Structure formats: C-alpha cells, structure tokens
C-alpha cells in the first residue's frame, strides 16, 4: 500500500478562503462507489440521496479559541497553541518559538493567568501547568486557529458547524460546515435519524504523510459516543439500514469504537490510521470535503472509495473548478 501516490496538482486559486453563503449553497460531488459514476449537485440537494431509516452521524465538537499569546518574565513574546486538556489545569501545547521555552519556563498572560512548562514530549509539544482553569480565560485571550492555507480573515462562527456543542477541537470537523438548521430539519422530517458523537480534532490533522505511511506517527484524538447513538447505529446495522458519517472524524470515531458486539458507547482515544486495505464495519456512506494531497484524510477517503477512483474524482473536481479544503465544496460517497 505504501507505493500508492496521493499527490494531485491543485491550482492555488481553488483553495477556498471563505465559505459560501448560505452554507448549503456549496457544490456537492456525488461519487457512486459501485460504478464510479459522478454527479454534480448543490449541497442542499443531498436529501435526494438519503432515504427513511438512514442514520446520519454528526460530530458535535466545537472549535475553541486555542491560540493565545504570553510573555516570559524577560518580556519575550511566546505563542501558545492549546492542543489537548490533560486535566488538573495541565495542557498539551505547541509553543512558538519552542526552543526558547525549556522545562521551567514561566509564561505570563495578559489577564493574570500564569503557566509553567512542566515537560517536553518526544514530538516537541510541551506540557503546561496553568495557575487556574484556562477555560475561564479563553474567550478573552484566545483566537480561533485557522488552517495554514487560509490567509483571509474568517468569522469564527463560519468556521463552526451549526450544531457544534462540546468545546475541544482546534480545527473544525469541516464536512459539517455545509449544513444549515433548515436543511437538517428537512432531512429529519423525511425519516432520517440524526445522531451525534464527539471527536476533538487536533492539529495533527494537517500534518502531511512523508515517506512510508507505515512509519507515519498518527496523532491521538479523544472521542465520546453517547449510549443513545450507539444503540441507534447498532440497530440500523442489524436491520440493514445505512449509517452515513458526516466527516472523516466520525468515520475514525465509529470504526475505532467498533467491537465484537458492534459499536461501543463511552469515551476513548483513537490513533486509528485508515488507509487502503482497511475493512470498514460501521460506515456505509460518507459526507466529506476535498482534502490536502498526501494527507491521512485523503488516504481514508481512498480506503473507503478506492484509490484510483478517488484520485480520478479529484482530477474531475479540479477540472470543474470545485473549491477545495476546509471552507470548500463537498463530496458524498455512496
């Protein structure tokens, strides 16, 4: 599998710098896995491909304003990027410049919050212990982090799904950005069940795979599956109804938590790296965006729909001038 190429040529102007309005006016490419047939739609037409009894699974994680700025006692400025809440006021963070922040470094934030570098991980991330709960300070101190390929100013609410509920992600589960409350109501009214999980997206989602995928250090992300969602998904699978994942984060959550008796409710962490050769047990269809070349997300989609078929679809998307990446257009893979 490591010999497969996940590179494709993308003109820079096709990297979306803003989301379309209304959200469901984005374009939708429909890929039929059985035949390879492609259709070109508008996202609000997605109900045409849904049917009563389908279970649509959404990731309700909410993006937090994870980028904060502090100073050392010397006055030097340090950028602090929150990655993961470790509990007891300890956070895994990325610091910039990191080499200026060894263990013991004190950080002073503008409103009296303090932190101390407590440890350095093998990958260069730091562990900070804060003087008090960071959550009380985020809205005042933090900025919403945007992917490195977005250079325009973006309304933080536009980089948030309309159903975002549980704070914790540092990047949006972007497949869900196309849904409006009205579209979700239409979908539910036609007999499609809506259920949620939570997976907090980390910054590793943007890290490209260099060299052999087998050697790629996959990032760890925490998830939670409510008992109600697990019951509904297990019942749908038992009755032969489709489970449709909204986003690669939902795919990784469901496939990570699939056990001998089906989907297991509860909390956990996943480092699951899905690539061609993977056997899907939970997911029958997928709503997703167009992903970066050589990314773990593109490999996941290739595992689901076929490597050659996906790369051909991406080539068509380029030719048809689809908008790519987080704020771009969508695919529905059936």
C-alpha positions in Angstrom: 0.0 0.0 0.0 2.9 2.4 0.7 3.6 2.6 -3.1 0.4 4.4 -3.9 0.6 8.1 -4.7 -1.7 10.6 -3.0 -0.4 13.6 -4.9 -2.5 15.7 -7.2 -2.0 19.1 -8.8 -4.2 21.8 -7.4 -4.2 25.4 -8.7 -3.8 27.7 -5.6 -6.9 29.7 -6.6 -9.1 26.6 -5.9 -8.2 26.7 -2.2 -11.3 28.2 -0.6 -10.6 31.3 1.5 -14.1 31.7 2.7 -17.3 29.7 2.9 -20.2 30.3 0.6 -23.4 31.7 1.9 -25.8 30.2 2.6 -23.8 27.2 3.8 -25.8 24.7 1.8 -25.2 26.6 -1.4 -21.8 24.9 -1.7 -21.3 22.4 -4.5 -21.7 18.6 -4.0 -19.9 16.0 -6.0 -21.6 12.6 -5.6 -19.4 9.5 -6.1 -21.1 6.1 -6.5 -18.6 3.5 -5.4 -20.3 0.6 -7.2 -19.9 2.2 -10.7 -17.6 5.1 -10.3 -20.3 7.4 -11.6 -20.0 11.1 -10.7 -22.9 13.6 -10.3 -22.6 17.3 -9.8 -25.1 18.9 -7.4 -25.6 21.7 -4.9 -25.3 20.6 -1.2 -28.9 21.4 -0.4 -29.9 18.7 -2.8 -28.3 16.0 -0.6 -31.8 14.7 0.6 -32.2 13.3 -2.9 -29.6 10.6 -1.9 -31.0 9.9 1.6 -33.8 7.6 2.5 -36.0 7.0 5.5 -34.2 4.8 8.1 -30.8 6.2 7.3 -28.7 7.2 10.3 -26.8 10.4 9.7 -24.0 10.8 12.3 -22.6 14.2 13.2 -19.5 15.3 15.2 -20.7 17.9 17.6 -17.2 19.0 18.7 -16.8 22.8 18.9 -13.7 24.7 17.9 -12.1 26.5 20.8 -10.1 29.8 20.5 -6.9 27.8 21.0 -4.3 30.4 20.1 -3.1 32.6 23.0 -0.1 34.9 23.4 2.0 35.2 26.5 5.3 36.8 27.6 8.2 35.3 29.6 9.5 37.3 32.6 12.2 38.7 30.2 9.4 40.2 28.1 9.9 37.9 25.2 6.6 37.0 23.4 5.5 33.4 23.1 2.7 32.0 21.0 0.7 29.3 22.9 -1.4 26.8 20.9 -3.6 24.6 23.0 -3.7 21.0 21.8 -5.3 18.9 24.5 -6.7 19.3 28.0 -4.9 16.8 30.2 -6.9 17.7 33.3 -5.9 19.4 36.6 -5.0 22.6 34.7 -2.4 20.8 32.6 -2.5 21.1 28.8 -0.5 19.7 25.9 0.5 22.7 23.8 2.6 23.9 20.9 4.8 26.9 21.7 6.5 29.2 19.3 9.4 29.7 19.5 9.6 26.3 21.2 13.4 26.3 21.7 13.0 29.4 23.9 10.8 27.5 26.3 12.6 24.7 28.2 11.2 23.0 31.2 10.7 25.5 34.0 9.9 28.5 31.7 7.2 30.7 33.2 4.6 32.3 30.9 2.5 35.3 31.8 -0.8 36.0 30.0 -2.4 39.5 29.8 -5.2 39.0 32.3 -3.2 37.5 35.1 -3.2 33.8 34.0 0.1 32.1 34.6 1.7 28.9 33.3 4.9 26.9 33.7 6.5 24.5 31.2 6.3 21.2 33.1 7.6 18.8 30.4 8.7 18.3 26.8 7.3 15.4 24.7 9.3 13.5 22.1 7.5 15.3 19.3 8.3 18.7 20.7 5.0 19.5 22.2 5.1 21.0 25.7 3.1 20.3 28.8 2.0 23.4 30.6 0.6 23.6 34.1 -1.6 26.7 34.4 -2.3 28.6 37.6 -6.0 28.1 37.2 -8.6 26.8 34.6 -7.8 28.0 31.1 -11.4 27.6 30.1 -12.4 30.7 32.1 -9.9 32.8 30.1 -10.3 31.5 26.5 -13.0 33.9 25.3 -10.9 36.9 26.5 -7.5 35.7 25.5 -7.9 33.2 22.7 -8.1 33.4 18.9 -9.7 30.8 16.7 -7.0 28.9 14.9 -7.4 28.6 11.1 -5.7 26.1 8.8 -2.3 27.4 7.4 -3.7 27.6 3.9 -6.4 30.1 4.8 -5.0 33.6 4.5 -8.2 35.7 4.7 -10.0 36.8 7.8 -12.8 34.4 8.6 -15.7 34.9 11.0 -15.1 32.4 13.8 -18.7 31.3 13.7 -18.3 30.5 10.0 -15.6 28.0 11.0 -18.0 26.3 13.3 -20.8 23.8 12.5 -24.3 25.0 13.3 -24.7 22.0 15.7 -21.3 22.4 17.5 -21.8 21.8 21.2 -18.9 20.4 23.1 -15.7 22.6 23.2 -12.4 20.9 22.5 -11.3 20.9 18.8 -8.5 23.1 17.4 -9.8 22.6 13.8 -13.3 22.3 12.6 -14.9 19.0 11.5 -15.4 20.6 8.2 -17.8 18.2 6.4 -20.5 19.5 8.7 -20.0 23.2 7.8 -22.4 22.7 4.8 -25.4 22.0 6.9 -27.9 24.7 7.9 -30.6 24.2 10.6 -33.3 24.2 7.9 -31.5 21.5 5.9 -31.1 19.3 9.0 -34.8 19.8 9.7 -35.7 18.7 6.2 -33.5 15.7 6.4 -35.0 14.7 9.8 -38.6 15.2 8.5 -38.0 12.7 5.7 -37.4 10.0 8.3 -33.6 10.1 8.5 -32.3 9.7 12.1 -29.7 12.2 13.3 -27.3 11.2 16.0 -24.1 12.6 17.4 -20.6 11.7 18.5 -17.8 13.9 19.7 -14.2 13.7 18.5 -12.0 16.7 19.3 -9.8 17.4 16.2 -6.1 18.1 16.9 -3.5 20.0 14.8 -2.1 16.7 13.5 -5.0 16.5 11.1 -3.0 18.9 8.8 0.3 17.0 9.1 1.2 15.5 5.7 2.5 11.9 5.4 6.1 12.0 4.3 7.6 8.8 3.0 6.2 5.4 4.0 2.7 5.7 5.6 3.5 2.7 7.8 6.0 5.0 9.6 3.7 8.0 9.9 3.1 9.0 13.6 -0.6 9.3 13.8 -2.0 11.9 16.2 -4.2 10.9 19.2 -7.6 12.4 19.5 -10.2 11.9 22.3 -13.8 10.9 21.5 -17.1 10.2 23.1 -20.0 8.1 21.9 -23.4 8.6 23.7 -25.2 5.4 24.6 -28.2 6.5 22.5 -26.1 7.0 19.4 -24.5 3.6 19.9 -27.9 1.9 20.2 -29.3 3.6 17.1 -26.3 2.8 15.0 -26.2 -0.9 16.1 -29.9 -1.3 15.4 -29.5 0.3 12.0 -26.7 -2.1 11.1 -28.6 -5.1 12.4 -31.6 -4.1 10.2 -29.5 -3.4 7.1 -30.1 0.4 7.2 -27.3 2.8 6.2 -25.0 4.6 8.6 -23.8 7.8 6.9 -20.8 9.6 8.5 -20.6 13.3 8.2 -16.8 13.7 8.1 -13.7 11.7 8.5 -13.7 12.4 12.2 -17.0 10.5 12.5 -15.5 7.6 10.5 -12.5 7.4 12.7 -14.7 7.5 15.9 -17.1 4.8 14.8 -14.5 2.5 13.3 -12.3 2.9 16.4 -15.1 2.0 18.8 -16.4 -1.0 16.8 -16.1 -4.1 18.9 -17.2 -7.7 18.8 -20.8 -6.8 19.7 -21.0 -3.7 17.5 -20.4 -0.1 18.4 -19.4 0.5 21.9 -20.6 3.6 23.8 -18.3 5.6 26.0 -15.1 7.7 26.0 -11.8 6.7 24.4 -8.9 7.9 22.4 -8.0 7.0 18.8 -4.8 6.8 16.8 -6.5 4.9 14.0 -4.9 5.5 10.6 -7.3 4.4 7.9 -5.7 3.7 4.5 -6.4 1.3 1.6 -6.7 -2.2 2.8 -8.8 -1.2 5.8 -12.1 -3.1 6.4 -15.0 -0.7 7.2 -17.5 -2.2 9.7 -19.6 0.8 10.8 -19.8 3.3 8.0 -21.8 2.8 4.7 -21.6 6.3 3.2 -19.6 9.4 3.8 -20.0 13.1 3.5 -16.6 14.8 3.3 -14.6 17.7 1.8 -11.8 17.7 -0.7 -8.6 17.1 1.3 -4.9 18.0 1.0 -2.5 15.9 -1.1 -0.6 13.3 0.9 -2.8 13.7 3.9 -4.2 11.0 6.2 -7.7 12.3 5.3 -7.2 11.7 1.6 -5.9 8.2 2.4 -9.0 7.5 4.5 -11.3 8.6 1.7 -9.2 6.4 -0.8 -9.7 3.4 1.5 -13.4 4.0 1.5 -14.0 4.6 -2.2 -10.9 3.2 -3.9 -7.6 4.9 -4.5 -7.8 5.2 -8.3 -11.5 6.2 -8.2 -10.9 9.0 -5.6 -7.9 10.4 -7.5 -9.9 10.5 -10.7 -12.7 12.2 -8.9 -10.3 14.8 -7.5 -8.9 15.4 -11.0 -12.5 16.0 -12.2 -13.1 18.4 -9.3 -10.1 20.4 -10.4 -11.3 20.5 -14.0 -14.8 21.5 -12.8 -13.3 24.2 -10.6 -14.6 22.9 -7.3 -13.4 24.7 -4.2 -11.0 22.7 -2.0 -10.2 22.1 1.7 -11.8 23.3 4.9 -14.1 26.0 3.5 -14.6 24.5 0.1 -17.1 22.2 -1.5 -18.2 18.7 -0.5 -18.4 15.1 -1.7 -21.0 12.5 -0.9 -19.6 8.9 -1.3 -22.3 6.3 -1.6 
